[in-house]
């Protein structure tokens, strides 16, 4: 069987993409990263449940506490309040974690190469115009080039981002066809028990379910 590393945050996009990867015939090496985010506990709990549902070959948990030491984001700096979200493009959202996806992709590449894997799946998505520079096609192209240049494998490791230009609604629609257990996922930027319902991630998720005439199965405060 061919193997792929799936960056599995426990969120809606990464979970759906992992199910897509499984449908494509990959054995899943699930990589979960704790980086000092506010919802670290809940995301880990969600990722483990999703990994069990997927029947992954391996679940690897990595801690990157330096993101919390760096700060500069409301997700990792408790002195910065998570801003209320907007639907559509946000200019310089304070939930952006500086170059996070560059770090995650680099680690996933090391993991994939060490396991003789063939692909890395990351659920970056810019179709709803989130305003994150490390979720764009241009960024992914640059990281793919770095992987080609910086690895020594017989077969090139492919960085696969099929959701990059899709909307959250499109992703949910695909996930429903794959019977993704969204009740085990978590998207909120600030809360671990009941989702806040007002951060940009919650708003995008709620809109996707509403667009399909469905009710989100996770609990919300508002």
Backbone as JSON Lines, residues from 0, in Angstrom:
{"i":0,"aa":"X","n":[0.84,-1.2,0.0],"ca":[0.0,0.0,0.0],"c":[0.87,1.25,0.0]}
{"i":1,"aa":"X","n":[0.45,2.26,-0.71],"ca":[1.16,3.54,-0.68],"c":[0.8,4.27,0.61]}
{"i":2,"aa":"X","n":[1.76,5.05,1.12],"ca":[1.59,5.73,2.4],"c":[1.6,7.23,2.21]}
{"i":3,"aa":"X","n":[0.79,7.91,3.05],"ca":[0.74,9.37,3.01],"c":[0.66,9.92,4.42]}
{"i":4,"aa":"X","n":[1.36,11.0,4.64],"ca":[1.24,11.73,5.9],"c":[0.06,12.7,5.77]}
{"i":5,"aa":"X","n":[-0.86,12.63,6.71],"ca":[-1.97,13.57,6.75],"c":[-1.82,14.43,7.99]}
{"i":6,"aa":"X","n":[-1.68,15.74,7.79],"ca":[-1.66,16.66,8.91],"c":[-3.08,16.72,9.47]}
{"i":7,"aa":"X","n":[-3.25,16.17,10.65],"ca":[-4.58,15.98,11.22],"c":[-4.74,16.84,12.46]}
{"i":8,"aa":"X","n":[-5.38,17.98,12.3],"ca":[-5.56,18.89,13.43],"c":[-6.76,18.51,14.29]}
{"i":9,"aa":"X","n":[-7.68,17.76,13.71],"ca":[-8.95,17.48,14.38],"c":[-10.04,18.42,13.89]}
{"i":10,"aa":"X","n":[-9.67,19.33,12.99],"ca":[-10.63,20.26,12.42],"c":[-11.4,19.68,11.25]}
{"i":11,"aa":"X","n":[-12.31,20.46,10.76],"ca":[-13.21,20.03,9.68],"c":[-12.47,19.73,8.38]}
{"i":12,"aa":"X","n":[-11.57,20.62,7.99],"ca":[-10.89,20.47,6.7],"c":[-9.9,19.31,6.72]}
{"i":13,"aa":"X","n":[-9.04,19.26,7.74],"ca":[-8.03,18.2,7.78],"c":[-8.66,16.82,7.92]}
{"i":14,"aa":"X","n":[-9.77,16.75,8.66],"ca":[-10.46,15.47,8.83],"c":[-11.05,15.01,7.5]}
{"i":15,"aa":"X","n":[-11.73,15.9,6.82],"ca":[-12.31,15.55,5.52],"c":[-11.23,15.11,4.56]}
{"i":16,"aa":"X","n":[-10.11,15.83,4.55],"ca":[-9.04,15.5,3.62],"c":[-8.42,14.14,3.92]}
{"i":17,"aa":"X","n":[-8.32,13.8,5.19],"ca":[-7.8,12.48,5.55],"c":[-8.7,11.37,5.02]}
{"i":18,"aa":"X","n":[-10.01,11.6,5.06],"ca":[-10.94,10.62,4.5],"c":[-10.81,10.56,2.98]}
{"i":19,"aa":"X","n":[-10.52,11.68,2.35],"ca":[-10.27,11.7,0.9],"c":[-9.01,10.88,0.6]}
{"i":20,"aa":"X","n":[-7.97,11.08,1.39],"ca":[-6.72,10.35,1.18],"c":[-6.93,8.84,1.32]}
{"i":21,"aa":"X","n":[-7.73,8.46,2.3],"ca":[-8.02,7.03,2.48],"c":[-8.78,6.48,1.27]}
{"i":22,"aa":"X","n":[-9.73,7.27,0.77],"ca":[-10.49,6.85,-0.42],"c":[-9.57,6.69,-1.62]}
{"i":23,"aa":"X","n":[-8.51,7.5,-1.69],"ca":[-7.55,7.43,-2.79],"c":[-6.62,6.23,-2.67]}
{"i":24,"aa":"X","n":[-6.74,5.47,-1.58],"ca":[-5.97,4.24,-1.44],"c":[-4.71,4.35,-0.62]}
{"i":25,"aa":"X","n":[-4.55,5.45,0.12],"ca":[-3.35,5.62,0.95],"c":[-3.53,5.02,2.33]}
{"i":26,"aa":"X","n":[-2.47,4.41,2.84],"ca":[-2.38,4.13,4.26],"c":[-2.04,5.45,4.94]}
{"i":27,"aa":"X","n":[-2.73,5.75,6.02],"ca":[-2.6,7.07,6.63],"c":[-1.62,7.09,7.8]}
{"i":28,"aa":"X","n":[-0.64,7.97,7.7],"ca":[0.25,8.31,8.8],"c":[-0.24,9.66,9.33]}
{"i":29,"aa":"X","n":[-0.92,9.64,10.45],"ca":[-1.54,10.86,10.97],"c":[-0.54,11.64,11.81]}
{"i":30,"aa":"X","n":[-0.36,12.92,11.46],"ca":[0.55,13.79,12.2],"c":[-0.25,14.9,12.86]}
{"i":31,"aa":"X","n":[-0.22,14.94,14.19],"ca":[-0.93,15.97,14.93],"c":[0.07,16.84,15.67]}
{"i":32,"aa":"X","n":[-0.11,18.15,15.57],"ca":[0.85,19.1,16.15],"c":[0.19,19.96,17.23]}
{"i":33,"aa":"X","n":[0.76,19.91,18.42],"ca":[0.38,20.82,19.49],"c":[1.37,21.99,19.45]}
{"i":34,"aa":"X","n":[0.85,23.21,19.37],"ca":[1.77,24.35,19.27],"c":[1.4,25.46,20.27]}
{"i":35,"aa":"X","n":[0.76,25.06,21.35],"ca":[0.41,26.03,22.38],"c":[-0.84,26.81,22.09]}
{"i":36,"aa":"X","n":[-1.66,26.31,21.15],"ca":[-2.89,27.0,20.8],"c":[-3.92,26.88,21.93]}
{"i":37,"aa":"X","n":[-4.85,27.81,21.96],"ca":[-5.85,27.86,23.02],"c":[-6.65,26.55,23.11]}
{"i":38,"aa":"X","n":[-6.93,25.94,21.99],"ca":[-7.77,24.74,21.97],"c":[-6.95,23.46,21.78]}
{"i":39,"aa":"X","n":[-5.73,23.5,22.27],"ca":[-4.81,22.37,22.1],"c":[-5.4,21.06,22.63]}
{"i":40,"aa":"X","n":[-5.97,21.11,23.83],"ca":[-6.54,19.91,24.45],"c":[-7.67,19.33,23.61]}
{"i":41,"aa":"X","n":[-8.58,20.19,23.18],"ca":[-9.74,19.73,22.42],"c":[-9.32,19.23,21.04]}
{"i":42,"aa":"X","n":[-8.39,19.9,20.41],"ca":[-7.95,19.49,19.08],"c":[-7.29,18.11,19.12]}
{"i":43,"aa":"X","n":[-6.48,17.87,20.14],"ca":[-5.83,16.57,20.29],"c":[-6.87,15.48,20.5]}
{"i":44,"aa":"X","n":[-7.82,15.75,21.36],"ca":[-8.91,14.8,21.62],"c":[-9.66,14.48,20.33]}
{"i":45,"aa":"X","n":[-9.95,15.51,19.55],"ca":[-10.67,15.32,18.29],"c":[-9.84,14.53,17.29]}
{"i":46,"aa":"X","n":[-8.57,14.88,17.18],"ca":[-7.69,14.2,16.22],"c":[-7.58,12.71,16.53]}
{"i":47,"aa":"X","n":[-7.5,12.37,17.8],"ca":[-7.4,10.95,18.17],"c":[-8.67,10.19,17.8]}
{"i":48,"aa":"X","n":[-9.83,10.82,18.02],"ca":[-11.09,10.18,17.66],"c":[-11.19,9.97,16.14]}
{"i":49,"aa":"X","n":[-10.76,10.99,15.39],"ca":[-10.78,10.89,13.94],"c":[-9.82,9.81,13.47]}
{"i":50,"aa":"X","n":[-8.64,9.75,14.07],"ca":[-7.65,8.75,13.7],"c":[-8.19,7.34,13.93]}
{"i":51,"aa":"X","n":[-8.9,7.15,15.03],"ca":[-9.5,5.84,15.31],"c":[-10.54,5.5,14.24]}
{"i":52,"aa":"X","n":[-11.35,6.49,13.87],"ca":[-12.37,6.26,12.86],"c":[-11.77,5.92,11.5]}
{"i":53,"aa":"X","n":[-10.61,6.5,11.23],"ca":[-9.93,6.26,9.95],"c":[-9.18,4.94,9.93]}
{"i":54,"aa":"X","n":[-8.79,4.45,11.1],"ca":[-7.96,3.26,11.16],"c":[-6.56,3.54,10.64]}
{"i":55,"aa":"X","n":[-5.94,4.61,11.14],"ca":[-4.64,5.02,10.64],"c":[-3.57,3.99,10.99]}
{"i":56,"aa":"X","n":[-2.51,3.98,10.18],"ca":[-1.38,3.09,10.43],"c":[-0.58,3.55,11.64]}
{"i":57,"aa":"X","n":[-0.45,4.87,11.77],"ca":[0.32,5.44,12.86],"c":[-0.25,6.81,13.21]}
{"i":58,"aa":"X","n":[-0.26,7.13,14.51],"ca":[-0.66,8.45,14.96],"c":[0.52,9.04,15.71]}
{"i":59,"aa":"X","n":[1.07,10.12,15.17],"ca":[2.25,10.74,15.77],"c":[1.9,12.14,16.26]}
{"i":60,"aa":"X","n":[2.15,12.36,17.54],"ca":[1.87,13.65,18.17],"c":[3.18,14.4,18.4]}
{"i":61,"aa":"X","n":[3.26,15.63,17.91],"ca":[4.46,16.45,18.02],"c":[4.13,17.72,18.79]}
{"i":62,"aa":"X","n":[5.04,18.18,19.64],"ca":[4.85,19.42,20.38],"c":[5.81,20.49,19.87]}
{"i":63,"aa":"X","n":[5.25,21.63,19.48],"ca":[6.03,22.76,19.01],"c":[5.73,23.96,19.91]}
{"i":64,"aa":"X","n":[6.24,23.91,21.13],"ca":[5.89,24.95,22.09],"c":[6.55,26.29,21.77]}
{"i":65,"aa":"X","n":[7.47,26.28,20.81],"ca":[8.12,27.55,20.48],"c":[7.15,28.55,19.86]}
{"i":66,"aa":"X","n":[6.07,28.08,19.26],"ca":[5.07,29.01,18.73],"c":[4.48,29.87,19.85]}
{"i":67,"aa":"X","n":[4.28,29.26,21.0],"ca":[3.74,29.99,22.13],"c":[4.76,31.0,22.64]}
{"i":68,"aa":"X","n":[6.04,30.62,22.6],"ca":[7.1,31.53,23.02],"c":[7.24,32.7,22.04]}
{"i":69,"aa":"X","n":[7.04,32.43,20.76],"ca":[7.09,33.5,19.76],"c":[5.91,34.46,19.93]}
{"i":70,"aa":"X","n":[4.71,33.9,20.15],"ca":[3.51,34.73,20.24],"c":[3.17,35.34,18.89]}
{"i":71,"aa":"X","n":[2.6,36.55,18.92],"ca":[2.25,37.23,17.69],"c":[0.94,36.8,17.08]}
{"i":72,"aa":"X","n":[0.21,35.93,17.78],"ca":[-1.09,35.45,17.3],"c":[-2.03,35.28,18.49]}
{"i":73,"aa":"X","n":[-3.28,35.57,18.27],"ca":[-4.25,35.4,19.36],"c":[-4.47,33.93,19.7]}
{"i":74,"aa":"X","n":[-4.04,33.03,18.83],"ca":[-4.18,31.6,19.12],"c":[-3.15,31.11,20.12]}
{"i":75,"aa":"X","n":[-1.99,31.78,20.15],"ca":[-0.9,31.32,21.0],"c":[-0.51,32.3,22.1]}
{"i":76,"aa":"X","n":[-0.99,33.52,22.01],"ca":[-0.68,34.56,23.01],"c":[-1.97,34.9,23.76]}
{"i":77,"aa":"X","n":[-2.01,34.52,25.03],"ca":[-3.22,34.72,25.82],"c":[-3.5,36.2,26.12]}
{"i":78,"aa":"X","n":[-2.53,37.06,25.83],"ca":[-2.73,38.49,26.03],"c":[-3.41,39.16,24.83]}
{"i":79,"aa":"X","n":[-3.56,38.41,23.75],"ca":[-4.24,38.92,22.56],"c":[-5.59,38.23,22.46]}
{"i":80,"aa":"X","n":[-6.65,38.98,22.49],"ca":[-8.0,38.4,22.44],"c":[-8.32,37.93,21.02]}
{"i":81,"aa":"X","n":[-8.92,36.76,20.91],"ca":[-9.35,36.26,19.6],"c":[-10.44,37.18,19.07]}
{"i":82,"aa":"X","n":[-10.2,37.76,17.92],"ca":[-11.14,38.72,17.37],"c":[-12.39,38.04,16.84]}
{"i":83,"aa":"X","n":[-13.5,38.77,16.85],"ca":[-14.71,38.25,16.22],"c":[-14.47,38.16,14.73]}
{"i":84,"aa":"X","n":[-14.98,37.09,14.15],"ca":[-14.68,36.82,12.76],"c":[-15.57,37.56,11.78]}
{"i":85,"aa":"X","n":[-15.15,37.48,10.52],"ca":[-15.95,37.99,9.41],"c":[-15.98,36.89,8.35]}
{"i":86,"aa":"X","n":[-17.05,36.85,7.6],"ca":[-17.12,35.92,6.48],"c":[-16.51,36.61,5.27]}
{"i":87,"aa":"X","n":[-15.57,35.95,4.62],"ca":[-14.86,36.58,3.52],"c":[-13.46,36.97,3.94]}
{"i":88,"aa":"X","n":[-12.81,37.75,3.12],"ca":[-11.41,38.09,3.36],"c":[-11.26,39.04,4.54]}
{"i":89,"aa":"X","n":[-10.34,38.68,5.43],"ca":[-10.0,39.54,6.56],"c":[-8.57,40.05,6.36]}
{"i":90,"aa":"X","n":[-8.36,41.33,6.53],"ca":[-7.03,41.9,6.39],"c":[-6.23,41.68,7.67]}
{"i":91,"aa":"X","n":[-5.12,40.96,7.53],"ca":[-4.23,40.7,8.66],"c":[-4.97,40.19,9.91]}
{"i":92,"aa":"X","n":[-5.68,39.07,9.8],"ca":[-6.4,38.54,10.96],"c":[-5.43,38.2,12.09]}
{"i":93,"aa":"X","n":[-5.84,38.49,13.33],"ca":[-4.91,38.24,14.43],"c":[-4.85,36.78,14.82]}
{"i":94,"aa":"X","n":[-5.62,35.93,14.15],"ca":[-5.56,34.49,14.38],"c":[-4.5,33.81,13.5]}
{"i":95,"aa":"X","n":[-3.89,34.57,12.62],"ca":[-2.79,34.03,11.81],"c":[-1.59,33.73,12.71]}
{"i":96,"aa":"X","n":[-1.06,32.5,12.63],"ca":[0.13,32.11,13.38],"c":[1.32,32.21,12.43]}
{"i":97,"aa":"X","n":[2.3,33.07,12.71],"ca":[3.37,33.35,11.77],"c":[4.06,32.1,11.2]}
{"i":98,"aa":"X","n":[3.86,31.92,9.89],"ca":[4.5,30.85,9.1],"c":[4.26,29.45,9.67]}
{"i":99,"aa":"X","n":[3.14,29.28,10.32],"ca":[2.83,27.97,10.91],"c":[2.85,26.85,9.88]}
{"i":100,"aa":"X","n":[2.18,27.04,8.75],"ca":[2.09,25.96,7.78],"c":[3.43,25.61,7.16]}
{"i":101,"aa":"X","n":[4.33,26.59,7.09],"ca":[5.68,26.29,6.62],"c":[6.38,25.33,7.56]}
{"i":102,"aa":"X","n":[6.22,25.56,8.86],"ca":[6.78,24.65,9.87],"c":[6.13,23.27,9.79]}
{"i":103,"aa":"X","n":[4.81,23.24,9.67],"ca":[4.1,21.96,9.66],"c":[4.46,21.13,8.44]}
{"i":104,"aa":"X","n":[4.55,21.78,7.3],"ca":[4.88,21.04,6.08],"c":[6.3,20.5,6.13]}
{"i":105,"aa":"X","n":[7.22,21.29,6.7],"ca":[8.6,20.83,6.83],"c":[8.68,19.58,7.71]}
{"i":106,"aa":"X","n":[7.97,19.59,8.84],"ca":[7.97,18.43,9.72],"c":[7.3,17.23,9.06]}
{"i":107,"aa":"X","n":[6.19,17.48,8.38],"ca":[5.5,16.4,7.67],"c":[6.39,15.79,6.6]}
{"i":108,"aa":"X","n":[7.23,16.6,5.96],"ca":[8.14,16.1,4.93],"c":[9.19,15.17,5.55]}
{"i":109,"aa":"X","n":[9.75,15.58,6.68],"ca":[10.72,14.72,7.37],"c":[10.08,13.39,7.76]}
{"i":110,"aa":"X","n":[8.88,13.46,8.29],"ca":[8.14,12.27,8.7],"c":[7.87,11.37,7.51]}
{"i":111,"aa":"X","n":[7.39,11.96,6.42],"ca":[7.04,11.2,5.23],"c":[8.27,10.52,4.63]}
{"i":112,"aa":"X","n":[9.36,11.27,4.55],"ca":[10.58,10.7,3.97],"c":[11.11,9.56,4.83]}
{"i":113,"aa":"X","n":[11.04,9.7,6.14],"ca":[11.55,8.66,7.04],"c":[10.73,7.37,6.96]}
{"i":114,"aa":"X","n":[9.48,7.47,6.53],"ca":[8.6,6.31,6.45],"c":[8.41,5.82,5.0]}
{"i":115,"aa":"X","n":[9.21,6.35,4.1],"ca":[9.09,6.01,2.67],"c":[7.69,6.3,2.14]}
{"i":116,"aa":"X","n":[7.11,7.39,2.6],"ca":[5.8,7.78,2.11],"c":[5.87,8.46,0.76]}
{"i":117,"aa":"X","n":[4.73,8.61,0.14],"ca":[4.67,9.16,-1.21],"c":[4.0,10.52,-1.28]}
{"i":118,"aa":"X","n":[3.26,10.88,-0.23],"ca":[2.49,12.13,-0.32],"c":[2.26,12.72,1.06]}
{"i":119,"aa":"X","n":[2.03,14.02,1.05],"ca":[1.63,14.77,2.24],"c":[0.32,15.47,1.93]}
{"i":120,"aa":"X","n":[-0.66,15.32,2.79],"ca":[-1.95,15.99,2.63],"c":[-2.08,17.06,3.72]}
{"i":121,"aa":"X","n":[-2.38,18.27,3.31],"ca":[-2.64,19.35,4.26],"c":[-3.89,20.1,3.79]}
{"i":122,"aa":"X","n":[-4.81,20.33,4.71],"ca":[-6.13,20.86,4.35],"c":[-6.19,22.38,4.24]}
{"i":123,"aa":"X","n":[-5.16,23.0,3.66],"ca":[-5.22,24.45,3.48],"c":[-6.36,24.79,2.53]}
{"i":124,"aa":"X","n":[-6.97,25.95,2.8],"ca":[-8.17,26.31,2.05],"c":[-8.25,27.82,1.97]}
{"i":125,"aa":"X","n":[-8.29,28.34,0.74],"ca":[-8.36,29.79,0.56],"c":[-9.58,30.19,-0.26]}
{"i":126,"aa":"X","n":[-10.44,29.24,-0.55],"ca":[-11.62,29.53,-1.35],"c":[-12.6,30.48,-0.7]}
{"i":127,"aa":"X","n":[-12.56,30.56,0.63],"ca":[-13.4,31.51,1.36],"c":[-12.64,32.78,1.73]}
{"i":128,"aa":"X","n":[-11.41,32.92,1.19],"ca":[-10.6,34.13,1.39],"c":[-10.34,34.41,2.86]}
{"i":129,"aa":"X","n":[-9.66,33.48,3.54],"ca":[-9.39,33.62,4.97],"c":[-8.36,34.7,5.27]}
{"i":130,"aa":"X","n":[-7.54,35.06,4.29],"ca":[-6.53,36.09,4.52],"c":[-5.22,35.56,5.06]}
{"i":131,"aa":"X","n":[-5.03,34.24,5.12],"ca":[-3.78,33.65,5.59],"c":[-2.83,33.44,4.42]}
{"i":132,"aa":"X","n":[-1.64,34.04,4.42],"ca":[-0.72,33.88,3.29],"c":[-0.19,32.46,3.1]}
{"i":133,"aa":"X","n":[-0.16,31.67,4.18],"ca":[0.37,30.31,4.07],"c":[-0.73,29.28,3.77]}
{"i":134,"aa":"X","n":[-1.84,29.76,3.21],"ca":[-2.92,28.87,2.76],"c":[-3.23,29.1,1.29]}
{"i":135,"aa":"X","n":[-2.3,29.69,0.56],"ca":[-2.54,30.07,-0.82],"c":[-1.85,29.11,-1.8]}
{"i":136,"aa":"X","n":[-2.35,29.02,-3.03],"ca":[-1.7,28.17,-4.03],"c":[-0.24,28.54,-4.25]}
{"i":137,"aa":"X","n":[0.06,29.84,-4.23],"ca":[1.44,30.28,-4.43],"c":[2.37,29.75,-3.35]}
{"i":138,"aa":"X","n":[1.9,29.76,-2.11],"ca":[2.71,29.24,-1.0],"c":[2.92,27.74,-1.16]}
{"i":139,"aa":"X","n":[1.87,27.03,-1.5],"ca":[1.97,25.58,-1.66],"c":[2.95,25.22,-2.79]}
{"i":140,"aa":"X","n":[2.9,25.95,-3.88],"ca":[3.83,25.71,-4.98],"c":[5.27,25.88,-4.52]}
{"i":141,"aa":"X","n":[5.52,26.91,-3.7],"ca":[6.87,27.15,-3.21],"c":[7.33,26.02,-2.29]}
{"i":142,"aa":"X","n":[6.44,25.55,-1.42],"ca":[6.79,24.46,-0.52],"c":[7.0,23.15,-1.27]}
{"i":143,"aa":"X","n":[6.23,22.93,-2.32],"ca":[6.43,21.73,-3.14],"c":[7.81,21.75,-3.79]}
{"i":144,"aa":"X","n":[8.22,22.91,-4.28],"ca":[9.55,23.03,-4.88],"c":[10.63,22.73,-3.84]}
{"i":145,"aa":"X","n":[10.47,23.23,-2.63],"ca":[11.44,22.97,-1.57],"c":[11.52,21.47,-1.25]}
{"i":146,"aa":"X","n":[10.39,20.79,-1.27],"ca":[10.38,19.34,-1.02],"c":[11.13,18.61,-2.13]}
{"i":147,"aa":"X","n":[10.89,18.99,-3.37],"ca":[11.6,18.36,-4.49],"c":[13.12,18.52,-4.33]}
{"i":148,"aa":"X","n":[13.54,19.73,-3.97],"ca":[14.97,20.05,-3.89],"c":[15.62,19.45,-2.66]}
{"i":149,"aa":"X","n":[14.88,19.4,-1.55],"ca":[15.49,19.09,-0.27],"c":[15.34,17.67,0.24]}
{"i":150,"aa":"X","n":[14.82,16.75,-0.57],"ca":[14.67,15.36,-0.13],"c":[15.44,14.43,-1.05]}
{"i":151,"aa":"X","n":[15.83,13.26,-0.53],"ca":[16.5,12.26,-1.35],"c":[15.67,10.98,-1.36]}
{"i":152,"aa":"X","n":[14.73,10.95,-2.24],"ca":[13.84,9.79,-2.39],"c":[13.85,9.35,-3.84]}
{"i":153,"aa":"X","n":[13.61,8.06,-4.04],"ca":[13.55,7.54,-5.41],"c":[12.37,8.15,-6.15]}
{"i":154,"aa":"X","n":[11.28,8.32,-5.45],"ca":[10.08,8.92,-6.02],"c":[9.77,10.2,-5.25]}
{"i":155,"aa":"X","n":[9.48,11.27,-5.96],"ca":[9.24,12.55,-5.32],"c":[8.03,12.49,-4.39]}
{"i":156,"aa":"X","n":[8.14,13.18,-3.27],"ca":[7.02,13.31,-2.34],"c":[6.12,14.43,-2.84]}
{"i":157,"aa":"X","n":[4.84,14.12,-3.01],"ca":[3.89,15.09,-3.52],"c":[3.14,15.77,-2.37]}
{"i":158,"aa":"X","n":[3.06,17.08,-2.44],"ca":[2.3,17.87,-1.48],"c":[0.91,18.1,-2.05]}
{"i":159,"aa":"X","n":[-0.08,17.44,-1.49],"ca":[-1.42,17.43,-2.07],"c":[-2.38,18.3,-1.26]}
{"i":160,"aa":"X","n":[-2.96,19.27,-1.95],"ca":[-3.86,20.24,-1.31],"c":[-5.12,20.44,-2.16]}
{"i":161,"aa":"X","n":[-5.92,19.4,-2.32],"ca":[-7.08,19.5,-3.21],"c":[-8.14,20.49,-2.76]}
{"i":162,"aa":"X","n":[-8.08,20.94,-1.51],"ca":[-9.09,21.87,-1.01],"c":[-8.7,23.34,-1.15]}
{"i":163,"aa":"X","n":[-7.51,23.6,-1.68],"ca":[-6.95,24.94,-1.59],"c":[-7.84,26.03,-2.2]}
{"i":164,"aa":"X","n":[-8.58,25.71,-3.25],"ca":[-9.45,26.71,-3.87],"c":[-10.94,26.4,-3.67]}
{"i":165,"aa":"X","n":[-11.23,25.45,-2.79],"ca":[-12.62,25.09,-2.5],"c":[-13.17,25.93,-1.36]}
{"i":166,"aa":"X","n":[-14.48,26.07,-1.32],"ca":[-15.12,26.73,-0.19],"c":[-15.38,25.71,0.91]}
{"i":167,"aa":"X","n":[-15.65,26.2,2.09],"ca":[-15.97,25.32,3.21],"c":[-17.23,24.5,2.91]}
{"i":168,"aa":"X","n":[-18.16,25.1,2.22],"ca":[-19.39,24.38,1.84],"c":[-19.07,23.22,0.91]}
{"i":169,"aa":"X","n":[-18.2,23.45,-0.06],"ca":[-17.8,22.38,-0.99],"c":[-17.12,21.25,-0.24]}
{"i":170,"aa":"X","n":[-16.28,21.6,0.72],"ca":[-15.56,20.6,1.5],"c":[-16.54,19.76,2.32]}
{"i":171,"aa":"X","n":[-17.49,20.42,2.95],"ca":[-18.49,19.71,3.75],"c":[-19.32,18.78,2.88]}
{"i":172,"aa":"X","n":[-19.68,19.25,1.71],"ca":[-20.47,18.43,0.79],"c":[-19.72,17.14,0.45]}
{"i":173,"aa":"X","n":[-18.43,17.27,0.18],"ca":[-17.62,16.09,-0.13],"c":[-17.5,15.19,1.09]}
{"i":174,"aa":"X","n":[-17.36,15.79,2.25],"ca":[-17.24,15.01,3.48],"c":[-18.48,14.22,3.8]}
{"i":175,"aa":"X","n":[-19.64,14.8,3.53],"ca":[-20.88,14.08,3.8],"c":[-20.99,12.84,2.93]}
{"i":176,"aa":"X","n":[-20.5,12.93,1.71],"ca":[-20.52,11.76,0.82],"c":[-19.6,10.66,1.33]}
{"i":177,"aa":"X","n":[-18.58,11.06,2.1],"ca":[-17.62,10.09,2.64],"c":[-17.97,9.67,4.07]}
{"i":178,"aa":"X","n":[-19.1,10.16,4.57],"ca":[-19.57,9.83,5.92],"c":[-18.55,10.24,6.99]}
{"i":179,"aa":"X","n":[-18.0,11.42,6.84],"ca":[-17.04,11.95,7.82],"c":[-17.76,12.22,9.14]}
{"i":180,"aa":"X","n":[-17.21,11.76,10.27],"ca":[-17.86,11.98,11.57],"c":[-17.58,13.37,12.12]}
{"i":181,"aa":"X","n":[-18.31,14.36,11.65],"ca":[-18.05,15.74,12.05],"c":[-18.33,16.0,13.52]}
{"i":182,"aa":"X","n":[-19.07,15.11,14.15],"ca":[-19.32,15.28,15.58],"c":[-18.04,15.13,16.39]}
{"i":183,"aa":"X","n":[-17.01,14.53,15.8],"ca":[-15.72,14.36,16.48],"c":[-14.73,15.47,16.15]}
{"i":184,"aa":"X","n":[-15.1,16.41,15.32],"ca":[-14.17,17.46,14.89],"c":[-14.35,18.73,15.71]}
{"i":185,"aa":"X","n":[-13.37,19.62,15.62],"ca":[-13.43,20.88,16.35],"c":[-12.79,21.98,15.52]}
{"i":186,"aa":"X","n":[-13.46,23.13,15.43],"ca":[-12.98,24.23,14.6],"c":[-12.76,25.53,15.36]}
{"i":187,"aa":"X","n":[-13.34,25.65,16.53],"ca":[-13.31,26.92,17.26],"c":[-11.89,27.32,17.64]}
{"i":188,"aa":"X","n":[-11.59,28.59,17.51],"ca":[-10.27,29.12,17.82],"c":[-10.06,29.38,19.31]}
{"i":189,"aa":"X","n":[-11.14,29.51,20.08],"ca":[-10.96,29.99,21.45],"c":[-11.46,29.08,22.57]}
{"i":190,"aa":"X","n":[-12.43,28.21,22.29],"ca":[-13.07,27.44,23.36],"c":[-12.83,25.94,23.21]}
{"i":191,"aa":"X","n":[-12.81,25.25,24.37],"ca":[-12.58,23.8,24.39],"c":[-13.82,22.98,24.71]}
{"i":192,"aa":"X","n":[-14.86,23.59,25.23],"ca":[-16.05,22.85,25.63],"c":[-17.24,23.12,24.71]}
{"i":193,"aa":"X","n":[-17.59,24.39,24.58],"ca":[-18.63,24.8,23.65],"c":[-18.01,25.82,22.7]}
{"i":194,"aa":"X","n":[-18.17,25.6,21.4],"ca":[-17.6,26.51,20.42],"c":[-18.19,27.9,20.58]}
{"i":195,"aa":"X","n":[-17.34,28.93,20.35],"ca":[-17.78,30.3,20.61],"c":[-18.87,30.77,19.64]}
{"i":196,"aa":"X","n":[-18.81,30.29,18.39],"ca":[-19.82,30.67,17.41],"c":[-19.58,32.01,16.75]}
{"i":197,"aa":"X","n":[-18.53,32.74,17.16],"ca":[-18.31,34.08,16.61],"c":[-16.92,34.29,16.01]}
{"i":198,"aa":"X","n":[-15.98,33.41,16.24],"ca":[-14.67,33.54,15.59],"c":[-14.82,33.2,14.11]}
{"i":199,"aa":"X","n":[-13.84,33.56,13.31],"ca":[-13.96,33.35,11.87],"c":[-14.09,31.88,11.5]}
{"i":200,"aa":"X","n":[-13.42,31.01,12.25],"ca":[-13.49,29.58,11.96],"c":[-14.89,29.03,12.26]}
{"i":201,"aa":"X","n":[-15.46,29.45,13.39],"ca":[-16.83,29.02,13.71],"c":[-17.82,29.54,12.67]}
{"i":202,"aa":"X","n":[-17.69,30.81,12.29],"ca":[-18.62,31.39,11.32],"c":[-18.59,30.65,10.0]}
{"i":203,"aa":"X","n":[-17.38,30.33,9.52],"ca":[-17.25,29.62,8.24],"c":[-17.86,28.23,8.33]}
{"i":204,"aa":"X","n":[-17.63,27.57,9.45],"ca":[-18.19,26.22,9.64],"c":[-19.71,26.26,9.7]}
{"i":205,"aa":"X","n":[-20.25,27.18,10.49],"ca":[-21.7,27.29,10.62],"c":[-22.35,27.63,9.27]}
{"i":206,"aa":"X","n":[-21.7,28.48,8.5],"ca":[-22.24,28.84,7.18],"c":[-22.28,27.62,6.26]}
{"i":207,"aa":"X","n":[-21.24,26.8,6.32],"ca":[-21.2,25.61,5.47],"c":[-22.37,24.67,5.78]}
{"i":208,"aa":"X","n":[-22.6,24.43,7.06],"ca":[-23.72,23.55,7.43],"c":[-25.05,24.19,7.04]}
{"i":209,"aa":"X","n":[-25.18,25.5,7.25],"ca":[-26.42,26.19,6.88],"c":[-26.65,26.15,5.38]}
{"i":210,"aa":"X","n":[-25.58,26.29,4.61],"ca":[-25.7,26.25,3.14],"c":[-26.26,24.92,2.66]}
{"i":211,"aa":"X","n":[-25.97,23.85,3.39],"ca":[-26.46,22.52,3.02],"c":[-27.74,22.14,3.76]}
{"i":212,"aa":"X","n":[-28.28,23.11,4.51],"ca":[-29.53,22.85,5.23],"c":[-29.37,21.84,6.34]}
{"i":213,"aa":"X","n":[-28.2,21.86,6.98],"ca":[-27.91,20.88,8.02],"c":[-27.56,21.6,9.32]}
{"i":214,"aa":"X","n":[-27.65,20.85,10.42],"ca":[-27.28,21.38,11.72],"c":[-25.91,20.83,12.11]}
{"i":215,"aa":"X","n":[-25.03,21.72,12.53],"ca":[-23.71,21.32,12.98],"c":[-23.84,20.47,14.25]}
{"i":216,"aa":"X","n":[-23.21,19.29,14.32],"ca":[-23.4,18.39,15.45],"c":[-22.6,18.74,16.71]}
{"i":217,"aa":"X","n":[-21.75,19.79,16.66],"ca":[-20.99,20.15,17.85],"c":[-21.73,21.26,18.63]}
{"i":218,"aa":"X","n":[-21.47,21.39,19.95],"ca":[-22.18,22.39,20.75],"c":[-21.59,23.8,20.58]}
{"i":219,"aa":"X","n":[-22.47,24.8,20.63],"ca":[-22.08,26.2,20.52],"c":[-22.63,27.02,21.68]}
{"i":220,"aa":"X","n":[-21.87,28.04,22.07],"ca":[-22.34,28.97,23.09],"c":[-23.4,29.91,22.53]}
{"i":221,"aa":"X","n":[-23.12,30.41,21.28],"ca":[-23.99,31.43,20.7],"c":[-24.51,30.93,19.36]}
